[in-house]
């Protein structure tokens, strides 16, 4: 008599809901650290030479506005605020899964197909900026090379984070979506990204939101 060994059905697969109110901040900081290391590694070390992308007419028309660096940098306050205000732990679990998956896939793209931006066309002129803005912008450009362009992780991360409020406290969603959109726009006015990077980043956010918030099932950890 033959015996057939069947693999577990795909529908039986469940990701664990490991995040709790007790470990929320420790896990959050760990995830943030891992994401930062992943990004900076692909940003500074390349397997292939980064390639320039063609400038669209939007890229050429949008002006370089250095003061919008403060909107660009507000991303970090944005993440902390989103995470702090999220009260539904199941939703927070899904957010961390989607965020880290989006980060990982984006970094793989950066390694396989590295792209870069011609920042040299938009120099920072110290005399035209207040000292604090010049310092902040110059520090960003020193730490963050012009590589890792497409898809924009800056854009995908903020939109994906705002989507968390489609399920938890939806009245907050419009505020965070507008904030995310301003940050996305600032990637163009600070000449950090091409328009195609922004479009690709939004697509990544929508894709990973659907996968982890709408498709993949979860199980409670006992």
N, C-alpha and C positions, 0 to 999 in steps of 0.2 A: 504494500500500500504506500503510495507516494504521499509526501507531506508538502504542502505549499506554504511557504513563508511569505506573508504579506507585509509590506511596509505600512507603517501607520498612515492613515488617511491624512491628506493635507489639511482637511477641515478640522482635524484634531489638534493642529499646531496652535499654540497660544504663547504669546510673549508675556513674560511675568511683569506684573505691576510692582516693581521693587521700591519705588519712591514713596516715602511716607512723610508726614509732617515732621517727624523726629530727625530724619536724615536729609531733608530737602536741601538745606544750605550746603552741607558737606558734599553731597553728590553734585550739586550745582557747580560748586567751585572746581571739583574734580573734572567734570565735563568741560568746563570753560578752559581749564588748563590744557587738557588733552586737545581740544579744538585749536587752541592757540599754537601749540607745538606743531600740530599737523600743518596748519596754514603757513607758519613761518618757515618750516622745513621746505615745503614746495615753493615758497616765495624766494628763498635764497639759494637753493640747490636744484639745478636743472639737469635732467638727463639729455635734453635736446635744447638747441638754441631757441629762446622765445621769439615768436614771430609777431610783426606788426599786423594789425587788421586794417582794412580800408576804412577811411573816414566817410561816414554817411553825411548827407547834407545837414542833418540835425546836429551832428558832431561839429560841423564847421560853423553853424549858425549860433549855437549855444555859447555865450561868452564865458571867459574865465573870470570867476568872481571869488577871489581868495577868502573873503569874509564868510562864505558859506562853509568853510572848513568847520565852523562851530556846529552847524547842522549835521555835517558828516560825522563829526566826533560824538555827537549826541547819541549815536548808536549804542554806546556802552551804557549810558544811563537808561536808554530804552530797554535793553535786555534785562537789567536789574529790576526795573519797574515792572515789566511784564511778569517776570518770575516771582517777584514779591507779591503782586496782587492776585496771582492765580491761586484760587482756593480749592479747586477740584483736583485731588491728587491723581485720579485716573487720567484726567486731561493733561496734567503736568508730566506724567509718565510718557504719554504719547508725544508730547512736545519734545522731551529729551531724546527719545528714540528718533523722531523725525529730524531734529536739529543735527544730531551727530551723524545720521545717515547722509543727510544733505552735505555736510562738511566733508565726510569721507569720500563720497562720489566726486565732489567738486575737486578735491585735492588730487584724486586719481586722474581727472581730466587735465589738471594743471601739469602733472608729470608727463602724461602721454602727449598732450598737445598744448605746450606752454605758449601763452600770448603775452604781449607787452604793449605799453602805451608810450607815445612820444612826449614825455613830460618836458623834454628839453625845449619844446616849442612854447612852453608856458612857464618861463622862469619866475621865481619869487624875487621881487624887487624890494629890498629892505626899506628903502626910502618911501615907498608907497603904502606901507603897511604899518599898523601900530605894533609895538614890540611884542606884545603877547600873541597876537595873531601870527606874526612872522615866526616866532619861536614854536608855536604849536604846529603850524603847517610844515616848517622845516624839520621838526622832530618826526612828524609822520612820514615824510618822504625819506628820511634817513633810516627809519626802522622798517618801512614797508616799501620794497622795491616796486617798480612799475609793472612787474610781472603779475601772474594770477589774475588776468583780466576777465576771460570768458569761461564760464559764467561768473557774474559778479557775486561773490559770497556776501558782500556788504548788502546787496539788494535781496538775495534769496533769504538771508538770515533775518532781516527785519520784517519782510512780508510773512515769512513762515511764522515768526513770533507773533505778529499781529493776528494771524488766523486762529490762534489759540482761543481768542475771545468770540469766535463764531459758535463755540460750544459752551464756554464758561463766561458768564456775565456779558452777554451779547451787547448790552448797552454801551460797553466800553469799546467795542470793535471800531466804530467810526473814528474815534479819537486816535487810536493806535494805528489804524490804516492810513489816516491822513499824515500822521507823524512818519510812518514808514515811507510813504510816498515822497515826502519832503526830503528824507534821507536819500532815497533812490535818485531824486532829481539832483541832489547835491553831488552825487558821484560824477555827474556830467559837468556841473559848474566848477568843480574843483579839478577837473580834467584828470580824474582817476580812472575813468572808464569810458568805453565807447557805448553808443546807444544799444548795439547788439548785446553787450554784456548785461545791460539792464533788463532787456527783454528775456534773455536766457535765464537770468537770475529769478525773475518773476515766474517763469515756466517751471524752474526747479522747485520753487516754493510751493506752487500749486500741486505739483506732482507728488512731492514728499508729504504734503498735508493730506492728500487723498489716500496715499498708501497707508500712512500710520494712524490717521484719525478716522478713516472711513472703511478701509479694506481689511487690514490685519486685525485678528481677534486677540484678546488678552485674557489673562487669568490672574486671579488674586494669589498673592504669596501668603501661605499660612504662617 
